[in-house]
């Protein structure tokens, strides 16, 4: 039996005309089996900011893959979710600091000069 996932964007972050949307995402990483790397490189983007769901799988694997591909990776540490607080804690306190470049709160990111 084939399963079909239905995904919706939160109304406040709907894609806008001209936004890049990676296609064919079907694994934990936003890079694996998608055109994300191609899209970013085609637009000379070398820094990625990561927020979203699920801290210890999708967030972690996308961030690691991004670093391996040569991107500067920033994690929005209070902008990630998981099924429990321990998954977030491990990602923020143990895993991401071993390979990531920057970790900021949402407020720190919004107030930073590069945003």
Secondary structure, DSSP 8 states (H G I E B T S, - for coil): ----------GGG---TT--------SSSSSTTSSHHHHHHHTT--EEEEEEE-IIIIIHHHHHHHHHTT-EEEEEEEEEE-SSHHHHHHIIIIIGGGT-SEEE-HHHHHTSTT-
